[in-house]
Amino acid sequence: MLQYAVAAVAFCLLDLVWLSSVGQDLYDERLGTLLSEDPNAGAAVLFYALFVAGLVHFVVRPATSRTRALLNGGFFGLVAYATFDLTGLAVLRDFPVAVVVVDLVWGTFLAGVVCGLTYAVVAALPSRSD
């Protein structure tokens, strides 16, 4: 539960910074007509909850070092973000390649940093033996 909490806070903070700066302008400019005026908050919360659960379950828990968590987290992020972006590129008319490239880089970076940070923070805390 602690790993999930640390990862969720880190993920939300980093993605909020991204979305409120670079991401928002990029998506508005390149995906403007595809974007909803009223995003589905429930779907967004569900994505965040599931994605963070995936990071913790598949990357942070089995990691044996901060470096391993960072690298495997980056790969997990690349695969997960590619699921959306490459599907969009494959099936949506005029889906922007620039969005695909930037999103894949962001997903890789975000997931890697979140996993490396989560591993390091939890490892630095005193172990509980209760």
ChimeraX attribute file (.defattr): number of C-alpha atoms within 10 A of each C-alpha:
attribute: neighborCount
match mode: 1-to-1
recipient: residues
	/A:1	8
	/A:2	10
	/A:3	20
	/A:4	19
	/A:5	14
	/A:6	19
	/A:7	27
	/A:8	21
	/A:9	14
	/A:10	20
	/A:11	20
	/A:12	14
	/A:13	12
	/A:14	15
	/A:15	17
	/A:16	12
	/A:17	12
	/A:18	14
	/A:19	14
	/A:20	10
	/A:21	11
	/A:22	10
	/A:23	18
	/A:24	13
	/A:25	13
	/A:26	16
	/A:27	17
	/A:28	12
	/A:29	11
	/A:30	17
	/A:31	15
	/A:32	12
	/A:33	10
	/A:34	10
	/A:35	11
	/A:36	9
	/A:37	8
	/A:38	6
	/A:39	9
	/A:40	9
	/A:41	9
	/A:42	9
	/A:43	10
	/A:44	11
	/A:45	11
	/A:46	11
	/A:47	12
	/A:48	16
	/A:49	13
	/A:50	12
	/A:51	18
	/A:52	25
	/A:53	19
	/A:54	17
	/A:55	26
	/A:56	26
	/A:57	14
	/A:58	15
	/A:59	25
	/A:60	29
	/A:61	15
	/A:62	11
	/A:63	20
	/A:64	11
	/A:65	13
	/A:66	20
	/A:67	17
	/A:68	18
	/A:69	29
	/A:70	27
	/A:71	20
	/A:72	22
	/A:73	29
	/A:74	27
	/A:75	18
	/A:76	22
	/A:77	25
	/A:78	21
	/A:79	16
	/A:80	17
	/A:81	20
	/A:82	20
	/A:83	12
	/A:84	14
	/A:85	20
	/A:86	17
	/A:87	13
	/A:88	16
	/A:89	16
	/A:90	11
	/A:91	9
	/A:92	10
	/A:93	8
	/A:94	11
	/A:95	18
	/A:96	15
	/A:97	14
	/A:98	11
	/A:99	18
	/A:100	19
	/A:101	13
	/A:102	14
	/A:103	20
	/A:104	23
	/A:105	16
	/A:106	19
	/A:107	22
	/A:108	24
	/A:109	18
	/A:110	21
	/A:111	31
	/A:112	27
	/A:113	23
	/A:114	27
	/A:115	34
	/A:116	24
	/A:117	20
	/A:118	29
	/A:119	26
	/A:120	17
	/A:121	15
	/A:122	15
	/A:123	13
	/A:124	9
	/A:125	8
	/A:126	7
	/A:127	8
	/A:128	5
	/A:129	4
	/A:130	3
